[in-house]
Amino acid sequence: MRMLMTVELPTAHFNVAVKDGTAGRKLERILEQLRPEAVYFTEQDGRRSAIMIVNLENPAQIPALAEPWFLTFNAEVRFSIAMTPDELRRSELDALGREWS
């Protein structure tokens, strides 16, 4: 199942890694291990953030994806289901609307 994984990096904790020169290496190590389909760095609500597309075969993989961020940067991590337009079409949304209207 494709998931949108959002990571918010706390400013003070991440600043320490930036100042001591380890932020880049730590980010690379996490991304090499997680191997997301895509990753974008941005800001959300004024905080450094990363948005990734990850593919899960089962929910038991969630700790392996989240813990490196928690333990390395004291980050907040959220997962949301992500569907392609084709996947949404296959959900039979129109039939569900008729059934529940």
Buried (B, 14 or more C-beta within 10 A) or exposed (E): BEBBBBBBBEEEEBEEBEEEEEBEEBBEEBBEEBEBEEBEEEEEEEBBBBBBBBEBEEEEBBEEBBEBBEEBBEBBBEBEEBEEEEEEEEEEEEEEEEEEE
